[in-house]
Amino acid sequence: MELLVAMALLTMIVLGIMNIEIFCKHAFTGTDRKTKVSNEATYIIEHMSKFIGKAIGSAGDFPVTDSNIPGCDKVLRAGTEVTPTGVKDTGDVEIAYCYESTDHTLDYFPHYRTWPDTINTDDDTKERMSRNIVTFDTIFGPNMNYVDITIEACWNATVSCGSVDNPRVKMQTRVVLPSVSINTP
């Protein structure tokens, strides 16, 4: 009888320790995934803040636009290297961020367009920033002097987001564009 009681107590202790281990492993996995998604989203937001914040327009053209690029569901484009003439001409560079919702990707094109009108979405220098973006949205200020950027990312964007196993992170930032005045003749 004593042996049965001892085995029952030992079984309860072992099961208790196993439950603690399973709980800790599950909690660690969820926290680790959320941290990785958060780090990826932070990198994207900081990258956009840095490069969009350098955007300078030219005479009659805003520095940032969301005009369409073939193959992208949502676009954010910016003129970052504009020659001092005040109009886009040879040598001016435009960058672009391209979001494709069907495969949840966000790509960065450091040389999307080099004037005059050379569009290159197959550029080898494009950077795949993420494969797990659920939403990408931009809202422009009334005078195009700032842009609000919102992204939502998941650990695995192909399945339902928001659980402990598949955390969702939403980040927003406002990128204030430089104050530039261009006088044209």
C-alpha positions as CSV (number, residue, x, y, z in Angstrom):
1,M,0.0,0.0,0.0
2,E,2.8,2.4,0.9
3,L,4.4,1.7,-2.5
4,L,1.2,2.6,-4.3
5,V,0.9,5.9,-2.4
6,A,4.6,6.7,-3.1
7,M,4.1,6.0,-6.8
8,A,1.0,8.1,-6.9
9,L,2.8,11.1,-5.2
10,L,5.8,10.7,-7.5
11,T,3.5,10.6,-10.6
12,M,1.7,13.8,-9.5
13,I,5.1,15.6,-8.9
14,V,6.4,14.5,-12.4
15,L,3.2,15.6,-14.1
16,G,3.3,18.9,-12.3
17,I,6.9,19.5,-13.5
18,M,6.0,18.5,-17.0
19,N,3.1,21.0,-17.1
20,I,5.3,23.8,-15.9
21,E,7.9,22.9,-18.6
22,I,5.2,22.9,-21.3
23,F,3.7,26.2,-20.1
24,C,7.2,27.9,-20.0
25,K,8.1,26.5,-23.5
26,H,4.8,27.8,-24.9
27,A,5.1,31.2,-23.3
28,F,8.8,31.5,-24.5
29,T,7.8,30.6,-28.1
30,G,5.0,33.2,-28.2
31,T,7.3,35.9,-26.7
32,D,10.1,35.0,-29.0
33,R,7.9,35.2,-32.1
34,K,6.3,38.5,-31.0
35,T,9.8,40.0,-30.5
36,K,11.0,38.8,-33.9
37,V,7.9,40.3,-35.6
38,S,8.3,43.5,-33.7
39,N,12.0,43.8,-34.6
40,E,11.2,43.3,-38.3
41,A,8.4,45.9,-38.2
42,T,10.6,48.3,-36.4
43,Y,13.3,47.9,-39.0
44,I,10.9,48.6,-41.8
45,I,9.4,51.7,-40.1
46,E,12.9,53.1,-39.4
47,H,14.1,52.3,-42.9
48,M,11.1,54.2,-44.4
49,S,11.5,57.1,-41.9
50,K,15.2,57.4,-43.0
51,F,14.7,57.3,-46.7
52,I,11.2,58.9,-47.1
53,G,12.4,61.7,-44.8
54,K,15.0,62.6,-47.4
55,A,12.4,63.1,-50.2
56,I,12.6,66.3,-52.1
57,G,10.2,67.2,-54.8
58,S,10.8,69.2,-57.9
59,A,8.9,72.0,-59.6
60,G,5.3,70.9,-59.9
61,D,5.9,67.5,-58.4
62,F,5.4,66.4,-54.8
63,P,8.3,64.7,-53.1
64,V,6.2,61.6,-52.1
65,T,3.5,59.8,-54.0
66,D,1.5,56.6,-53.9
67,S,0.9,56.4,-57.6
68,N,0.7,52.9,-58.9
69,I,3.5,50.5,-60.0
70,P,2.6,47.4,-62.0
71,G,2.7,44.4,-59.8
72,C,2.1,46.3,-56.5
73,D,-1.1,46.6,-54.5
74,K,0.2,49.6,-52.5
75,V,3.1,51.8,-53.3
76,L,5.1,54.6,-51.6
77,R,7.5,56.4,-53.9
78,A,9.9,59.3,-53.1
79,G,12.3,61.4,-55.0
80,T,15.5,61.4,-53.0
81,E,18.2,62.7,-55.3
82,V,17.0,65.7,-57.3
83,T,19.4,67.9,-59.2
84,P,19.5,71.6,-58.2
85,T,17.7,72.6,-61.4
86,G,14.3,72.2,-59.6
87,V,12.9,69.9,-62.3
88,K,13.4,66.1,-62.7
89,D,16.1,65.4,-65.3
90,T,18.8,63.0,-66.0
91,G,20.4,61.6,-62.9
92,D,17.5,62.2,-60.5
93,V,16.7,59.0,-58.5
94,E,13.4,57.9,-57.1
95,I,13.0,55.1,-54.5
96,A,9.9,52.9,-54.0
97,Y,8.3,50.6,-51.5
98,C,6.1,48.0,-53.1
99,Y,3.5,46.0,-51.1
100,E,2.0,42.9,-52.6
101,S,-0.9,41.6,-50.5
102,T,-1.3,38.2,-52.1
103,D,2.2,37.0,-51.0
104,H,2.4,39.5,-48.1
105,T,5.7,40.9,-49.3
106,L,7.2,44.4,-49.0
107,D,10.1,45.3,-51.3
108,Y,12.4,48.3,-51.4
109,F,13.7,49.6,-54.7
110,P,16.6,51.9,-54.1
111,H,16.8,52.9,-57.8
112,Y,13.2,52.5,-58.9
113,R,13.3,55.2,-61.4
114,T,16.2,57.2,-62.8
115,W,15.1,60.0,-64.9
116,P,14.1,60.2,-67.7
117,D,11.4,57.6,-67.1
118,T,13.4,54.4,-66.6
119,I,11.3,52.1,-64.5
120,N,13.0,49.0,-63.2
121,T,11.0,46.8,-60.9
122,D,13.2,43.8,-61.7
123,D,16.2,45.6,-60.3
124,D,18.7,43.1,-58.7
125,T,19.4,45.7,-56.0
126,K,15.8,45.5,-54.6
127,E,15.6,44.5,-51.0
128,R,12.9,42.1,-49.7
129,M,12.1,43.7,-46.4
130,S,9.5,41.2,-45.2
131,R,7.3,38.3,-46.3
132,N,4.9,38.7,-43.4
133,I,3.1,42.0,-43.9
134,V,-0.6,41.9,-43.4
135,T,-1.4,45.5,-44.1
136,F,0.5,48.5,-45.4
137,D,-1.2,51.9,-45.5
138,T,-0.2,55.5,-46.1
139,I,-2.0,58.8,-45.4
140,F,-0.6,62.0,-46.7
141,G,-0.8,65.4,-45.0
142,P,-3.0,68.1,-46.4
143,N,0.0,69.9,-48.1
144,M,2.0,66.8,-48.7
145,N,4.3,67.9,-46.0
146,Y,4.1,64.6,-44.1
147,V,3.1,61.0,-44.6
148,D,1.6,58.7,-41.9
149,I,2.8,55.1,-42.5
150,T,1.1,52.1,-40.9
151,I,2.2,48.5,-41.2
152,E,0.9,45.3,-39.6
153,A,3.0,42.2,-39.5
154,C,2.5,38.6,-38.3
155,W,4.8,35.7,-37.6
156,N,3.1,33.8,-40.4
157,A,0.9,36.1,-42.6
158,T,-0.6,33.2,-44.6
159,V,-2.7,32.0,-41.6
160,S,-5.0,33.8,-39.2
161,C,-3.1,36.3,-37.1
162,G,-3.4,37.4,-33.5
163,S,-2.9,34.3,-31.5
164,V,-0.1,33.4,-29.1
165,D,1.4,31.1,-31.7
166,N,1.0,33.7,-34.5
167,P,1.3,37.2,-33.0
168,R,0.3,40.4,-34.8
169,V,2.2,43.7,-34.5
170,K,0.9,47.0,-35.7
171,M,3.3,50.0,-36.0
172,Q,2.7,53.6,-37.1
173,T,5.0,56.6,-37.7
174,R,4.7,60.0,-39.2
175,V,7.5,61.0,-41.6
176,V,7.8,64.8,-41.8
177,L,9.3,65.9,-45.1
178,P,11.9,68.6,-45.4
179,S,10.7,72.1,-45.9
180,V,11.8,73.0,-49.4
181,S,10.8,75.9,-51.6
182,I,11.5,75.8,-55.3
183,N,11.3,79.0,-57.3
184,T,10.6,78.5,-61.0
185,P,11.1,81.1,-63.7
